[in-house]
Structures are given as structure tokens and as C-alpha cells.
Amino acid sequence: MQLKPNFIVRKIANDTVLMDTNDTSKLLRLNETAADILSLLTEGLSEDAAAEKLVEQYEIDLATAKADVARIVENLIALGAVEA
């Protein structure tokens, strides 16, 4: 999954912000977990593979990890940051 070229990711304090450079009202503040998910997805991992990484990293169950990844993907699509 790739971000559209007009979207940038910036680390601000403990948060990561995803912003549309063409429309600064399109902004998504990501916590650490969401930022990790975004990073995994933009590195080319599938949603399932990203969920498996979360299980290892955060010691959570797979169902929770898959739900977290799906929620982030939905937010990215709604923001227009990625293609559906």
C-alpha cells in the first residue's frame, strides 16, 4: 500500500501526523500503534502480515491486531490518503 504523493507523514512529539499537502484540513493524528501499522503497510506488507507483526510487537491476539489494521486502513481510505 502506498500513500498518495500529496500526503506526508511527520513525527511531532509522541504522535505521528499524516497530512494532505493540497488540503491541510485533511489531517490524521496517529498514535504509536497506528503509526507502526502505517509504516508496515507502506513498506509493502499485506494487512494480514502487518497484523502478525503487531501480535509479535505488542503481544496481542491476532483478532485484535487484524481489527486494528482494518480500522487504520478504513481511516486512510476515508481520508483519501490511499486508493481503496
KEVEX-884652 format. One record per atom (N, C-alpha, C, O, CB): x, y, z; residue in three letters. Coordinates in steps of 0.02 Angstrom, whole numbers, plus 50000, padded with zeros to 5 digits. Glycine has a CB too. Layout:
N
[r [X, Y, Z], ALA],
...
***
This chain:
84
[r [50042, 49941, 50000], MET],
[r [50000, 50000, 50000], MET],
[r [50045, 50062, 50000], MET],
[r [50092, 50067, 50039], MET],
[r [49952, 50000, 50061], MET],
[r [50029, 50108, 49956], GLN],
[r [50068, 50169, 49951], GLN],
[r [50024, 50229, 49965], GLN],
[r [49966, 50232, 49944], GLN],
[r [50102, 50175, 49882], GLN],
[r [50052, 50278, 50000], LEU],
[r [50017, 50340, 50010], LEU],
[r [50017, 50379, 49944], LEU],
[r [50063, 50373, 49904], LEU],
[r [50051, 50382, 50066], LEU],
[r [49965, 50418, 49933], LYS],
[r [49963, 50462, 49875], LYS],
[r [50019, 50513, 49884], LYS],
[r [50036, 50531, 49940], LYS],
[r [49894, 50497, 49867], LYS],
[r [50048, 50536, 49829], PRO],
[r [50106, 50581, 49832], PRO],
[r [50096, 50645, 49871], PRO],
[r [50144, 50674, 49896], PRO],
[r [50128, 50598, 49763], PRO],
[r [50034, 50668, 49875], ASN],
[r [50021, 50731, 49910], ASN],
[r [50014, 50724, 49985], ASN],
[r [50002, 50773, 50020], ASN],
[r [49958, 50761, 49882], ASN],
[r [50023, 50663, 50011], PHE],
[r [50019, 50652, 50083], PHE],
[r [50089, 50645, 50112], PHE],
[r [50132, 50611, 50084], PHE],
[r [49977, 50589, 50099], PHE],
[r [50099, 50677, 50170], ILE],
[r [50163, 50672, 50205], ILE],
[r [50151, 50647, 50275], ILE],
[r [50097, 50656, 50303], ILE],
[r [50199, 50741, 50205], ILE],
[r [50202, 50616, 50303], VAL],
[r [50200, 50592, 50371], VAL],
[r [50253, 50628, 50411], VAL],
[r [50311, 50632, 50390], VAL],
[r [50210, 50514, 50375], VAL],
[r [50233, 50656, 50468], ARG],
[r [50280, 50692, 50510], ARG],
[r [50272, 50669, 50583], ARG],
[r [50217, 50659, 50607], ARG],
[r [50270, 50768, 50505], ARG],
[r [50328, 50662, 50616], LYS],
[r [50329, 50645, 50687], LYS],
[r [50330, 50710, 50727], LYS],
[r [50374, 50753, 50717], LYS],
[r [50392, 50600, 50706], LYS],
[r [50282, 50718, 50772], ILE],
[r [50277, 50778, 50814], ILE],
[r [50268, 50754, 50886], ILE],
[r [50217, 50726, 50904], ILE],
[r [50217, 50825, 50792], ILE],
[r [50320, 50766, 50927], ALA],
[r [50321, 50742, 50996], ALA],
[r [50310, 50666, 50996], ALA],
[r [50348, 50630, 50964], ALA],
[r [50265, 50778, 51040], ALA],
[r [50258, 50642, 51030], ASN],
[r [50245, 50570, 51033], ASN],
[r [50195, 50546, 50981], ASN],
[r [50176, 50488, 50980], ASN],
[r [50220, 50551, 51102], ASN],
[r [50173, 50591, 50938], ASP],
[r [50123, 50574, 50889], ASP],
[r [50152, 50578, 50819], ASP],
[r [50202, 50611, 50806], ASP],
[r [50062, 50620, 50895], ASP],
[r [50119, 50544, 50774], THR],
[r [50135, 50548, 50704], THR],
[r [50074, 50578, 50670], THR],
[r [50017, 50560, 50685], THR],
[r [50153, 50477, 50674], THR],
[r [50086, 50624, 50624], VAL],
[r [50033, 50658, 50589], VAL],
[r [50038, 50643, 50514], VAL],
[r [50092, 50646, 50485], VAL],
[r [50035, 50735, 50602], VAL],
[r [49982, 50627, 50485], LEU],
[r [49976, 50616, 50413], LEU],
[r [49935, 50673, 50385], LEU],
[r [49879, 50685, 50407], LEU],
[r [49944, 50546, 50396], LEU],
[r [49963, 50709, 50337], MET],
[r [49930, 50769, 50312], MET],
[r [49932, 50772, 50236], MET],
[r [49980, 50752, 50204], MET],
[r [49962, 50832, 50341], MET],
[r [49878, 50798, 50208], ASP],
[r [49872, 50810, 50137], ASP],
[r [49902, 50879, 50123], ASP],
[r [49876, 50929, 50148], ASP],
[r [49798, 50805, 50112], ASP],
[r [49955, 50882, 50084], THR],
[r [49987, 50946, 50069], THR],
[r [49944, 50991, 50024], THR],
[r [49957, 51051, 50019], THR],
[r [50054, 50935, 50037], THR],
[r [49895, 50961, 49991], ASN],
[r [49850, 51000, 49948], ASN],
[r [49790, 51027, 49987], ASN],
[r [49757, 51074, 49964], ASN],
[r [49826, 50957, 49890], ASN],
[r [49776, 50998, 50045], ASP],
[r [49718, 51019, 50085], ASP],
[r [49735, 51005, 50158], ASP],
[r [49724, 50950, 50183], ASP],
[r [49653, 50981, 50063], ASP],
[r [49761, 51055, 50192], THR],
[r [49785, 51045, 50261], THR],
[r [49729, 51031, 50311], THR],
[r [49743, 51016, 50369], THR],
[r [49823, 51105, 50283], THR],
[r [49666, 51034, 50288], SER],
[r [49611, 51014, 50333], SER],
[r [49607, 50938, 50336], SER],
[r [49574, 50911, 50381], SER],
[r [49544, 51044, 50309], SER],
[r [49639, 50904, 50289], LYS],
[r [49641, 50831, 50290], LYS],
[r [49702, 50810, 50330], LYS],
[r [49759, 50810, 50305], LYS],
[r [49643, 50801, 50218], LYS],
[r [49689, 50792, 50392], LEU],
[r [49742, 50777, 50440], LEU],
[r [49721, 50718, 50482], LEU],
[r [49664, 50713, 50503], LEU],
[r [49757, 50839, 50485], LEU],
[r [49767, 50673, 50494], LEU],
[r [49754, 50615, 50536], LEU],
[r [49811, 50609, 50586], LEU],
[r [49869, 50600, 50568], LEU],
[r [49746, 50550, 50494], LEU],
[r [49793, 50613, 50651], ARG],
[r [49843, 50605, 50704], ARG],
[r [49846, 50531, 50723], ARG],
[r [49794, 50500, 50738], ARG],
[r [49825, 50649, 50767], ARG],
[r [49905, 50502, 50721], LEU],
[r [49914, 50431, 50733], LEU],
[r [49951, 50420, 50799], LEU],
[r [50001, 50453, 50813], LEU],
[r [49953, 50398, 50675], LEU],
[r [49926, 50374, 50839], ASN],
[r [49963, 50356, 50899], ASN],
[r [50019, 50307, 50878], ASN],
[r [50026, 50292, 50818], ASN],
[r [49917, 50323, 50953], ASN],
[r [50057, 50283, 50925], GLU],
[r [50115, 50241, 50908], GLU],
[r [50095, 50178, 50870], GLU],
[r [50127, 50160, 50821], GLU],
[r [50151, 50221, 50972], GLU],
[r [50042, 50146, 50892], THR],
[r [50020, 50085, 50858], THR],
[r [49997, 50099, 50787], THR],
[r [50015, 50064, 50740], THR],
[r [49963, 50051, 50897], THR],
[r [49957, 50151, 50778], ALA],
[r [49933, 50170, 50712], ALA],
[r [49991, 50188, 50666], ALA],
[r [49991, 50171, 50607], ALA],
[r [49883, 50228, 50716], ALA],
[r [50040, 50223, 50693], ALA],
[r [50099, 50242, 50654], ALA],
[r [50138, 50180, 50633], ALA],
[r [50163, 50176, 50577], ALA],
[r [50145, 50289, 50694], ALA],
[r [50143, 50131, 50678], ASP],
[r [50177, 50068, 50661], ASP],
[r [50139, 50032, 50605], ASP],
[r [50170, 50005, 50559], ASP],
[r [50182, 50022, 50723], ASP],
[r [50073, 50031, 50610], ILE],
[r [50032, 49999, 50558], ILE],
[r [50043, 50033, 50491], ILE],
[r [50054, 50000, 50440], ILE],
[r [49957, 50000, 50577], ILE],
[r [50041, 50099, 50491], LEU],
[r [50052, 50137, 50429], LEU],
[r [50121, 50120, 50400], LEU],
[r [50127, 50109, 50339], LEU],
[r [50046, 50212, 50442], LEU],
[r [50171, 50119, 50442], SER],
[r [50238, 50104, 50419], SER],
[r [50243, 50034, 50388], SER],
[r [50272, 50025, 50335], SER],
[r [50288, 50110, 50477], SER],
[r [50213, 49985, 50421], LEU],
[r [50214, 49917, 50396], LEU],
[r [50179, 49912, 50328], LEU],
[r [50204, 49879, 50282], LEU],
[r [50181, 49869, 50447], LEU],
[r [50122, 49944, 50323], LEU],
[r [50084, 49941, 50260], LEU],
[r [50121, 49977, 50203], LEU],
[r [50121, 49952, 50147], LEU],
[r [50016, 49972, 50269], LEU],
[r [50151, 50034, 50217], THR],
[r [50186, 50070, 50164], THR],
[r [50253, 50037, 50147], THR],
[r [50282, 50053, 50095], THR],
[r [50198, 50142, 50185], THR],
[r [50277, 49993, 50190], GLU],
[r [50337, 49953, 50173], GLU],
[r [50319, 49895, 50127], GLU],
[r [50364, 49861, 50102], GLU],
[r [50370, 49927, 50237], GLU],
[r [50254, 49885, 50116], GLY],
[r [50233, 49834, 50069], GLY],
[r [50203, 49772, 50100], GLY],
[r [50185, 49725, 50064], GLY],
[r [50290, 49814, 50029], GLY],
[r [50197, 49770, 50166], LEU],
[r [50167, 49712, 50198], LEU],
[r [50092, 49711, 50185], LEU],
[r [50061, 49764, 50179], LEU],
[r [50181, 49712, 50274], LEU],
[r [50064, 49652, 50180], SER],
[r [49991, 49645, 50173], SER],
[r [49959, 49661, 50240], SER],
[r [49994, 49665, 50291], SER],
[r [49971, 49573, 50148], SER],
[r [49894, 49670, 50240], GLU],
[r [49859, 49683, 50303], GLU],
[r [49869, 49626, 50352], GLU],
[r [49879, 49637, 50411], GLU],
[r [49784, 49695, 50289], GLU],
[r [49865, 49564, 50327], ASP],
[r [49875, 49506, 50371], ASP],
[r [49946, 49503, 50399], ASP],
[r [49955, 49488, 50458], ASP],
[r [49859, 49441, 50333], ASP],
[r [49995, 49517, 50357], ALA],
[r [50065, 49515, 50380], ALA],
[r [50077, 49571, 50431], ALA],
[r [50113, 49561, 50480], ALA],
[r [50113, 49523, 50320], ALA],
[r [50047, 49629, 50420], ALA],
[r [50054, 49684, 50468], ALA],
[r [50023, 49665, 50535], ALA],
[r [50050, 49680, 50588], ALA],
[r [50021, 49749, 50441], ALA],
[r [49965, 49631, 50532], ALA],
[r [49933, 49609, 50594], ALA],
[r [49977, 49559, 50632], ALA],
[r [49981, 49561, 50693], ALA],
[r [49864, 49577, 50578], ALA],
[r [50009, 49514, 50595], GLU],
[r [50053, 49466, 50627], GLU],
[r [50112, 49500, 50661], GLU],
[r [50134, 49479, 50714], GLU],
[r [50078, 49415, 50576], GLU],
[r [50139, 49553, 50630], LYS],
[r [50193, 49591, 50660], LYS],
[r [50170, 49624, 50725], LYS],
[r [50207, 49627, 50774], LYS],
[r [50220, 49645, 50611], LYS],
[r [50108, 49649, 50724], LEU],
[r [50081, 49681, 50785], LEU],
[r [50075, 49630, 50842], LEU],
[r [50088, 49646, 50899], LEU],
[r [50013, 49712, 50770], LEU],
[r [50055, 49570, 50825], VAL],
[r [50050, 49517, 50875], VAL],
[r [50117, 49507, 50909], VAL],
[r [50121, 49502, 50970], VAL],
[r [50025, 49451, 50844], VAL],
[r [50170, 49504, 50869], GLU],
[r [50238, 49495, 50896], GLU],
[r [50260, 49556, 50937], GLU],
[r [50287, 49548, 50991], GLU],
[r [50288, 49483, 50839], GLU],
[r [50248, 49615, 50910], GLN],
[r [50274, 49676, 50941], GLN],
[r [50236, 49695, 51005], GLN],
[r [50267, 49715, 51054], GLN],
[r [50270, 49733, 50892], GLN],
[r [50170, 49689, 51004], TYR],
[r [50129, 49713, 51060], TYR],
[r [50100, 49657, 51103], TYR],
[r [50067, 49670, 51153], TYR],
[r [50073, 49755, 51033], TYR],
[r [50114, 49595, 51084], GLU],
[r [50089, 49537, 51121], GLU],
[r [50013, 49540, 51130], GLU],
[r [49987, 49533, 51185], GLU],
[r [50124, 49533, 51190], GLU],
[r [49979, 49550, 51074], ILE],
[r [49906, 49550, 51074], ILE],
[r [49882, 49491, 51032], ILE],
[r [49922, 49460, 50996], ILE],
[r [49877, 49617, 51046], ILE],
[r [49818, 49475, 51035], ASP],
[r [49793, 49419, 50996], ASP],
[r [49782, 49441, 50924], ASP],
[r [49775, 49500, 50909], ASP],
[r [49727, 49391, 51026], ASP],
[r [49782, 49392, 50880], LEU],
[r [49778, 49405, 50807], LEU],
[r [49713, 49441, 50788], LEU],
[r [49714, 49485, 50745], LEU],
[r [49784, 49340, 50768], LEU],
[r [49658, 49423, 50819], ALA],
[r [49594, 49454, 50802], ALA],
[r [49596, 49529, 50817], ALA],
[r [49571, 49569, 50778], ALA],
[r [49536, 49421, 50841], ALA],
[r [49624, 49548, 50873], THR],
[r [49631, 49618, 50892], THR],
[r [49676, 49654, 50843], THR],
[r [49661, 49710, 50821], THR],
[r [49657, 49626, 50963], THR],
[r [49732, 49623, 50825], ALA],
[r [49779, 49653, 50779], ALA],
[r [49747, 49663, 50711], ALA],
[r [49756, 49716, 50680], ALA],
[r [49842, 49609, 50772], ALA],
[r [49710, 49614, 50686], LYS],
[r [49677, 49621, 50621], LYS],
[r [49625, 49677, 50622], LYS],
[r [49618, 49714, 50574], LYS],
[r [49643, 49555, 50602], LYS],
[r [49589, 49683, 50678], ALA],
[r [49539, 49736, 50684], ALA],
[r [49573, 49804, 50685], ALA],
[r [49548, 49851, 50654], ALA],
[r [49497, 49726, 50749], ALA],
[r [49630, 49809, 50719], ASP],
[r [49667, 49872, 50721], ASP],
[r [49691, 49892, 50652], ASP],
[r [49685, 49950, 50632], ASP],
[r [49726, 49867, 50770], ASP],
[r [49719, 49845, 50615], VAL],
[r [49744, 49858, 50548], VAL],
[r [49686, 49879, 50503], VAL],
[r [49692, 49928, 50465], VAL],
[r [49780, 49796, 50519], VAL],
[r [49631, 49844, 50506], ALA],
[r [49573, 49859, 50464], ALA],
[r [49547, 49930, 50479], ALA],
[r [49528, 49966, 50433], ALA],
[r [49516, 49808, 50475], ALA],
[r [49546, 49949, 50542], ARG],
[r [49522, 50015, 50562], ARG],
[r [49568, 50070, 50533], ARG],
[r [49543, 50121, 50508], ARG],
[r [49519, 50022, 50638], ARG],
[r [49633, 50059, 50536], ILE],
[r [49680, 50108, 50508], ILE],
[r [49672, 50113, 50432], ILE],
[r [49672, 50168, 50405], ILE],
[r [49753, 50089, 50526], ILE],
[r [49665, 50057, 50399], VAL],
[r [49655, 50057, 50326], VAL],
[r [49591, 50095, 50308], VAL],
[r [49591, 50134, 50261], VAL],
[r [49652, 49985, 50299], VAL],
[r [49538, 50084, 50346], GLU],
[r [49475, 50119, 50333], GLU],
[r [49485, 50195, 50341], GLU],
[r [49460, 50234, 50301], GLU],
[r [49420, 50095, 50381], GLU],
[r [49522, 50215, 50393], ASN],
[r [49535, 50286, 50404], ASN],
[r [49577, 50316, 50348], ASN],
[r [49564, 50372, 50326], ASN],
[r [49571, 50296, 50471], ASN],
[r [49626, 50279, 50324], LEU],
[r [49668, 50303, 50269], LEU],
[r [49628, 50311, 50205], LEU],
[r [49637, 50360, 50169], LEU],
[r [49726, 50254, 50257], LEU],
[r [49583, 50264, 50192], ILE],
[r [49539, 50269, 50132], ILE],
[r [49492, 50328, 50139], ILE],
[r [49483, 50366, 50092], ILE],
[r [49499, 50203, 50122], ILE],
[r [49461, 50335, 50198], ALA],
[r [49414, 50390, 50210], ALA],
[r [49448, 50458, 50202], ALA],
[r [49418, 50505, 50177], ALA],
[r [49383, 50384, 50279], ALA],
[r [49510, 50463, 50223], LEU],
[r [49548, 50525, 50217], LEU],
[r [49570, 50538, 50145], LEU],
[r [49586, 50594, 50127], LEU],
[r [49609, 50522, 50262], LEU],
[r [49569, 50485, 50104], GLY],
[r [49591, 50492, 50035], GLY],
[r [49666, 50485, 50028], GLY],
[r [49695, 50506, 49977], GLY],
[r [49569, 50558, 50007], GLY],
[r [49698, 50457, 50079], ALA],
[r [49772, 50451, 50078], ALA],
[r [49796, 50393, 50036], ALA],
[r [49853, 50393, 50013], ALA],
[r [49797, 50443, 50149], ALA],
[r [49753, 50343, 50026], VAL],
[r [49771, 50284, 49986], VAL],
[r [49712, 50267, 49940], VAL],
[r [49656, 50290, 49952], VAL],
[r [49790, 50223, 50032], VAL],
[r [49725, 50228, 49890], GLU],
[r [49672, 50203, 49847], GLU],
[r [49637, 50145, 49882], GLU],
[r [49668, 50106, 49917], GLU],
[r [49700, 50181, 49778], GLU],
[r [49572, 50140, 49871], ALA],
[r [49533, 50085, 49901], ALA],
[r [49550, 50020, 49868], ALA],
[r [49522, 49968, 49887], ALA],
[r [49458, 50098, 49894], ALA],
***
